[in-house]
Amino acid sequence: MAGKKSPSKKSAKRTSIAASTTGSTTPAACAEPLTQLHQALQVNLDLIQAQRADPTLVLHDFDDDFYSQQLTAVGKHIHHAITKFVLVHKEGPAAVTHSASLTECRSLVTLATQLAAHVSTLPPARGTTLRNLHLTTATEILLALRAMVANALTAVGAPVPSSSGDAADAPSTTVPDAEMALAQYLFDTGVAWKCAETLEKLPRTNAAAVRGKWVEFVGLAKDVVAEVKESIEEYEEGCDDDDDDNEFSDSDDSDDGDNVPPPTPVDADHRAAELARMRAILKLLQVSTVLATRMSALLTTANRVDGLDVLSLQCAAMQIDMDDLGAACAEPPLPPAQDIAKHADRLFSEWRKIVGVHDATSSRGRMRPMRSHGPSRRWCCSARRMRGWRRSSRWPPPCRDW
């Protein structure tokens, strides 16, 4: 009608924020499309979870090149769709029209379905580590999108569907601050962006996926070694400070009647024993770091599938033991010797399986390759030449040294 001005975008935004802060029960126009998108994301998450246990969507005529191209394309489309979603909802979810929100939500539903179905076609024969990595990455993307949509629903005061999809969580009686809700919504959007970018960087072979696990292991091992070295230095400095304090206390209290007795030899012996145990742990961790670095380098030329998944599981197990050994040295006194020896024995046992040797040596004193464990014979020969590897029966140190 003539003589009346249409409301501007700023006034619409102020109106939407005022409606959310005053606790208005009128649902926003975009609440229905966002709810449908949230439910569709949950359906695809359930699909991926079901495919982990029962892979029924795998392709018998699987094409690696086609799969790789489509995975990269889906990741780029999802990244672009998130950008469009943000541009449409840039004034806040409550200020978006129904039609504009519906278009972008439908686009994300289609792409999420394509992603879940596409990663589910990867056959387990291509490698369990590779398949689990792709399924996990797709799950992280869908979870990030679901968090983004759930926060958008919270910002407009709409109920958020539960993870089961059957019921809905009622909106909170205390209406959240509009600016805080919008900030969290933008943060979740950034997380979804970052997750979508990882699709293009995913490894395409099982050997590359396993090598990625070992590269992470090398980084963790170096961090643990650095922390143990720092703990040893701090413990040595603490011992020196204690000795200096005792000397000063003896000189100051020489004229007093109540002199503080000097430290007993038991305390000095105990500190020396603690340092010896910490250095023994550090030695084992350093050797493990060298072996892990060499193993990650050997995996760059590996083209087998069988045996690689075992290496991935062994890598995960050794990460736990190395982390526990590093934590044991973080705050002396150390745990009992039996507890430390348990982690050390497990760690060295895994390395023996990987290198491919028996617990006992042959009559000639040479290590015999185990054909039932670990990588190929060439890997075993290379592993024997790794720096720090010792054939002595004194390695690893016996339990009394821990």
Disulfide bonds with the S-S distance in Angstrom:
none
